[in-house]
Amino acid sequence: MIALVDCNNFYVSCERVFDPMLEGRPVGVLSNNDGCVVARSNELKALGVEMGTAMHLLPPAIRRQAVLLSSNYALYGDMSQRVTEVLGEFSPHVEVYSIDESFVGFQGFDPDSLEARGQAMRDTVRQWTGIPVCVGFAPTRVLAKVANQAAKKHPAYKQHGVCKLTADSEATKALLKQLPVTELWGVARRTGERLSVMGIDTAWDLREADAKRIRQRFSVVQERIVWELRGQSAIQLDDMSLPKKQIMVSRSFGRLTGNPHDLREALRHHAARAAEKLRKQQSVTSAVMVFLRTNPFRTDLPQYQQRVVVSLERPTDDSRDIIASAVQGLRRLWRKGYAYHKAGLMLLDLSPKANRQLTLTETPQTDEEAKRSERLMATMDKLNRELGKGTVQLGLPRKGNAWALRSERRTPRYTTQWNELLVVK
């Protein structure tokens, strides 16, 4: 059996751990630059606030009631690690799926003991970290996702926060018949629309469908979902996180700027982040698309929006080459007299780094140069991974730059900064 452990309203729960006054109040966490609501407490959901709502569009009555906080990713990441460490006390098989979700393997455990173990796991996580979680047990990952949803929302399970499903039980059948197919893990909205045309509207419909036909019409991953719904393990986490075909990093600025130094620093930061993601999925890129734009909502200001694609000398994952191309694109795009609101880039034409074939059009690189680049990037990634993001950077940003995040409502980083430790009086 596999358990999916999901933290409830994770960002909000992290904030409540260190500020109990937030319990029972409508709380929202905002996106970068305090733009949109990206996490909501149940109380804020009850007020009708949708995910992604822009803060400035919230009605005054709701803004008076709600507590709106800036994202505090350093705190959330550390709290996520603490939850994972607690889960490791119950099983050696812990697979982190996202910042607030982990699969925990219970192969070889007595099936009759799992619900009690799930309750103990839930209570221990709450006691040791302060984070509430729900636990869903099932023989496969897709069914574990369904069980977790039931543990969180279904009246028969949510009181205890633990749900165990078997492949062929009546309880499983009832849940799958009620669950829209688009709410299944791995089924996107467009895929759901195509399934609906085939008469497949619920998770149960998909379970009963012809697996080979699903594979022919969609993909092998969709076929595996069918088998998983039938209780046969067919999906690994790698199946649900295939390498991306494009990587984009962009961000709105904290304030408008026409200073080319601000734009260059922002693009340098974004290019370094994109290159790090590229190396993580073991790919290389052949071109970089750079774009700039002003704020379309500031109709009182001149408007400008443009993009350019810069080809690389050879496919690469080296941050230095990608940053150089981004800066080259900026030189071609920048125009004086505009107040810029956003800059970003997209890595194009990605391909696997292993077994890459050389082309006649690329500039050759010696083996020594390639090995030196690989060692440098590996060392930089390791230092940033072990000592903290941003420990090693290619160029340091100036203080007070325009592109830095606006986080006027951020709470202290209680667990990762000595000077922001919680003080008890």
C-alpha positions in Angstrom: 0.0 0.0 0.0 1.0 3.6 -0.7 0.0 6.7 1.4 -0.3 10.2 0.0 0.3 12.7 2.8 -0.9 16.2 1.8 -0.5 19.3 4.0 -3.8 21.2 4.4 -3.7 24.8 3.1 0.1 24.5 3.5 1.3 28.2 3.1 -1.5 29.4 5.4 -0.8 26.6 7.9 2.9 27.6 8.0 1.9 31.1 8.9 -0.5 29.9 11.6 2.2 27.8 13.3 4.0 31.0 14.3 1.0 33.2 14.8 -1.9 31.4 16.5 -3.9 34.6 16.3 -4.5 33.7 12.6 -6.5 30.5 13.6 -10.1 30.8 12.5 -9.5 34.0 10.5 -9.7 34.3 6.7 -6.1 34.3 5.6 -4.6 34.5 2.1 -1.0 34.3 0.9 -0.1 36.4 -2.1 2.1 35.7 -5.1 5.3 37.4 -6.1 5.1 41.2 -5.8 1.9 40.7 -3.7 -0.1 40.4 -6.9 -2.6 37.5 -6.6 -4.0 35.2 -4.0 -2.1 31.8 -4.3 -3.2 30.2 -1.0 -6.4 30.5 1.0 -7.6 29.3 4.3 -11.0 27.6 4.4 -12.4 30.8 5.9 -11.2 32.9 3.0 -12.6 30.3 0.5 -16.0 30.6 2.3 -16.0 34.3 1.5 -15.9 33.4 -2.2 -12.3 34.4 -2.9 -11.1 32.3 -5.9 -7.5 31.1 -6.4 -5.6 33.6 -8.4 -7.7 36.6 -7.6 -5.8 39.9 -7.9 -5.4 41.6 -4.6 -6.5 44.9 -5.9 -9.8 43.3 -7.2 -10.8 42.0 -3.8 -13.9 43.9 -2.5 -13.2 46.3 0.4 -15.4 44.3 2.7 -13.3 41.2 2.2 -10.0 43.0 2.5 -11.2 44.4 5.9 -11.9 40.9 7.2 -9.0 39.0 5.7 -5.3 38.9 6.6 -3.3 39.0 3.4 0.4 38.0 3.7 3.4 38.1 1.2 4.8 34.7 0.2 7.5 33.5 2.6 9.2 30.8 0.6 12.2 30.3 2.8 9.8 29.5 5.7 7.6 27.2 3.6 10.5 25.3 2.2 12.0 24.7 5.6 8.7 23.6 7.1 8.2 21.2 4.2 11.6 19.6 5.0 10.6 19.2 8.6 7.3 17.5 7.6 9.2 15.1 5.3 11.6 14.2 8.2 8.7 13.3 10.4 7.2 11.0 7.7 10.6 9.2 7.6 10.0 8.1 11.1 7.1 5.9 9.9 8.6 4.5 6.7 11.9 4.5 5.0 10.2 4.9 1.6 9.3 8.6 1.3 9.0 10.2 -2.2 8.6 14.0 -2.2 6.1 15.0 -4.9 5.8 18.7 -4.2 6.4 21.2 -1.4 3.2 20.0 0.4 2.8 16.4 -0.8 4.7 13.2 -0.3 4.1 9.5 -1.2 5.0 7.1 1.7 5.4 3.4 0.9 4.0 0.9 3.4 4.9 -2.3 1.5 5.0 -5.3 3.9 3.0 -3.6 6.7 -0.2 -5.3 8.0 -3.1 -3.8 6.0 -5.3 -3.8 9.0 -2.9 -1.5 10.9 -2.6 1.2 8.2 -5.5 3.4 9.3 -4.1 3.5 12.8 -0.6 4.2 11.5 -2.0 7.0 9.3 -3.7 8.5 12.3 -0.5 8.3 14.3 1.5 9.9 11.4 -1.1 12.7 11.2 -1.0 13.4 14.9 2.8 13.3 15.1 3.3 15.7 12.1 0.8 18.1 13.8 2.5 17.8 17.2 6.1 18.1 16.0 5.6 20.7 13.2 2.2 22.3 13.8 1.1 21.4 10.2 -2.2 19.7 9.7 -2.2 16.9 7.1 -4.6 14.4 5.5 -3.6 10.8 4.6 -4.9 8.6 1.8 -4.0 4.9 1.5 -4.4 2.8 -1.6 -2.6 0.2 -3.6 -1.5 2.7 -6.3 -0.5 6.3 -6.5 -3.5 7.5 -8.5 -5.9 5.8 -6.1 -3.9 7.2 -3.2 -4.6 10.7 -4.6 -8.3 9.9 -4.7 -8.1 8.6 -1.1 -6.4 11.7 0.0 -9.1 13.9 -1.6 -11.7 11.9 0.3 -9.8 12.2 3.6 -9.8 16.0 3.1 -13.4 16.6 1.8 -15.7 13.6 2.1 -18.0 13.6 5.2 -17.3 10.0 6.0 -13.5 10.5 6.3 -12.6 14.2 6.9 -13.4 14.0 10.6 -10.4 11.7 11.1 -8.4 12.9 8.1 -7.5 9.4 7.0 -9.0 7.3 4.2 -8.0 3.8 3.0 -9.2 2.5 -0.3 -8.8 -1.0 -1.9 -9.1 -1.5 -5.6 -12.5 -3.3 -5.8 -14.4 -2.1 -2.7 -17.8 -0.5 -2.9 -16.4 2.6 -1.2 -13.8 3.0 -4.0 -16.5 2.5 -6.7 -18.7 5.1 -5.1 -16.0 7.7 -4.9 -14.8 7.1 -8.5 -18.4 7.4 -9.8 -18.7 10.8 -8.1 -15.3 12.1 -9.1 -15.1 14.1 -12.4 -12.3 12.7 -14.6 -10.6 16.1 -14.8 -9.9 15.9 -11.0 -7.8 12.8 -11.4 -4.0 13.2 -11.1 -2.5 13.3 -14.5 -5.7 14.3 -16.5 -5.6 17.8 -17.8 -8.6 19.9 -18.7 -8.1 19.4 -22.5 -7.6 15.7 -22.1 -10.8 15.7 -20.0 -12.7 17.4 -22.8 -11.5 14.8 -25.3 -12.4 12.0 -22.9 -15.9 13.5 -22.5 -16.5 13.2 -26.3 -15.8 9.5 -25.8 -18.4 9.3 -23.1 -15.9 9.2 -20.3 -16.9 11.8 -17.7 -16.0 10.3 -14.3 -13.0 8.5 -12.9 -15.1 5.3 -12.9 -15.8 5.7 -16.6 -12.1 5.9 -17.2 -11.4 2.8 -15.1 -13.8 0.8 -17.1 -12.5 2.1 -20.5 -10.5 0.0 -22.9 -6.9 0.6 -21.8 -5.4 0.0 -25.3 -7.9 2.4 -26.9 -6.9 5.1 -24.3 -3.3 4.6 -25.2 -4.0 4.9 -28.9 -6.0 8.0 -28.5 -3.8 9.7 -25.9 -0.6 8.4 -24.5 1.0 5.6 -22.5 0.7 7.7 -19.3 -3.1 7.9 -19.7 -3.2 4.1 -20.2 -1.3 3.7 -17.0 -3.8 5.8 -15.2 -6.5 3.3 -16.2 -4.4 0.4 -14.7 -3.8 2.4 -11.6 -7.5 3.0 -11.1 -7.9 -0.8 -11.3 -5.4 -1.3 -8.5 -2.4 -2.3 -10.6 0.7 -0.1 -9.9 1.9 1.3 -13.2 3.1 4.9 -12.5 6.3 6.1 -11.0 6.8 9.8 -10.1 9.2 10.2 -13.1 6.2 9.4 -15.4 4.3 12.4 -14.1 7.2 14.9 -14.4 8.6 14.5 -17.9 11.3 16.9 -19.0 9.9 20.2 -20.2 10.1 21.2 -23.8 10.5 24.9 -22.9 11.6 26.7 -19.7 10.4 30.2 -18.9 11.4 32.5 -16.0 9.9 35.9 -15.7 8.6 38.3 -13.1 6.9 41.6 -12.7 9.1 44.3 -11.2 8.6 45.7 -7.7 8.3 49.2 -9.4 8.4 50.5 -12.9 11.9 51.3 -14.3 13.5 52.6 -17.4 17.1 51.9 -16.2 18.9 49.4 -18.4 21.0 48.3 -15.4 17.8 47.1 -13.6 16.7 45.2 -16.7 20.1 43.6 -17.1 20.3 42.5 -13.5 16.8 41.0 -13.7 17.5 39.1 -16.9 20.8 37.8 -15.5 19.0 36.5 -12.4 16.2 34.9 -14.6 18.8 33.3 -16.9 20.7 31.8 -14.1 17.5 30.3 -12.6 16.4 29.0 -16.0 19.8 27.4 -16.5 19.6 25.7 -13.1 16.2 24.2 -14.0 17.7 23.1 -17.4 20.5 21.2 -15.7 18.2 19.6 -13.2 16.3 17.9 -16.0 19.6 17.1 -17.8 18.8 19.0 -21.0 20.5 21.6 -23.1 19.1 24.6 -25.0 19.9 26.0 -28.5 18.2 29.4 -28.3 17.0 32.0 -25.8 13.9 34.2 -26.3 14.1 37.4 -24.3 11.1 39.7 -23.8 10.3 43.1 -22.3 7.0 44.9 -21.7 5.5 47.9 -20.0 2.5 47.8 -17.7 -0.6 47.5 -20.0 -2.8 48.8 -17.2 -1.0 52.1 -17.1 -2.7 53.7 -20.0 -1.3 57.0 -19.0 2.2 55.9 -20.0 3.8 55.0 -23.3 3.4 51.3 -24.1 6.0 48.9 -25.5 6.1 45.1 -25.8 8.7 43.2 -27.8 10.6 39.9 -27.9 13.7 38.6 -29.7 15.2 35.1 -30.1 19.0 34.8 -29.7 20.6 31.6 -31.1 23.4 30.0 -29.1 26.7 29.0 -30.6 26.1 25.4 -29.5 23.4 23.7 -27.4 24.4 24.3 -23.7 23.4 24.2 -20.1 26.1 26.7 -19.0 24.7 29.6 -17.1 27.4 31.9 -18.5 26.4 31.3 -22.1 22.7 31.7 -21.4 23.2 34.9 -19.5 25.4 36.3 -22.3 22.6 35.6 -24.8 20.0 37.1 -22.6 22.0 40.3 -22.3 22.6 40.3 -26.0 18.8 40.1 -26.5 18.3 43.0 -24.1 20.6 45.2 -26.1 18.4 44.6 -29.1 15.2 45.2 -27.3 15.7 48.1 -24.9 14.3 51.5 -25.9 14.8 54.7 -24.0 11.7 56.5 -22.7 9.7 53.6 -21.5 8.9 52.5 -17.9 9.2 48.8 -18.0 7.1 46.5 -15.8 8.3 43.0 -16.7 11.2 41.2 -18.2 11.8 37.5 -18.8 13.2 34.8 -21.0 12.4 31.4 -22.4 14.8 28.6 -23.2 13.9 27.1 -26.5 14.7 23.9 -28.5 15.5 21.8 -25.5 17.1 18.4 -26.0 18.6 15.7 -23.8 22.2 16.3 -22.8 23.1 12.7 -23.0 24.0 11.2 -26.4 23.6 14.6 -28.1 24.6 14.6 -31.7 26.7 17.5 -33.1 25.4 19.5 -36.0 27.3 21.2 -38.8 26.1 24.7 -37.8 27.3 24.8 -34.2 30.6 26.1 -33.0 32.8 23.2 -31.8 33.9 22.9 -28.2 37.0 21.0 -27.0 36.6 18.2 -24.5 38.5 20.1 -22.0 36.3 23.2 -22.3 33.2 21.0 -22.0 34.5 19.2 -18.9 35.5 22.5 -17.3 32.1 24.0 -17.9 30.4 20.9 -16.5 32.6 20.9 -13.3 31.9 24.6 -12.8 28.2 24.3 -13.1 28.0 21.2 -10.9 30.0 22.9 -8.2 27.8 26.0 -8.3 24.6 24.0 -8.1 26.0 21.9 -5.2 27.0 25.0 -3.2 23.6 26.7 -3.8 21.8 23.4 -2.9 23.7 22.8 0.3 24.4 26.3 1.5 21.2 28.0 0.3 19.9 29.5 -2.9 21.9 32.5 -4.1 25.1 31.5 -2.2 27.0 31.6 -5.6 25.8 34.0 -8.2 27.1 35.3 -11.5 27.1 39.0 -10.6 25.6 40.5 -7.5 22.4 42.7 -7.6 22.5 46.3 -6.4 20.6 47.2 -3.3 17.3 49.0 -3.9 17.0 47.8 -7.5 13.6 48.1 -9.2 13.2 44.5 -10.1 13.4 43.0 -6.6 10.3 41.4 -5.3 7.8 43.6 -3.4 6.9 41.7 -0.2 5.6 44.4 2.1 3.5 41.8 4.0 6.0 39.1 4.5 6.3 37.6 8.0 9.7 36.8 9.5 11.6 33.7 8.2 11.5 32.2 11.7 13.4 29.0 11.0 16.1 30.0 8.6 17.3 33.5 9.8 19.0 34.0 13.2 17.9 37.7 13.3 14.3 36.7 12.6 13.8 34.1 15.3 10.6 34.2 17.2 10.8 36.1 20.4 8.7 35.0 23.3 8.0 37.7 25.9 
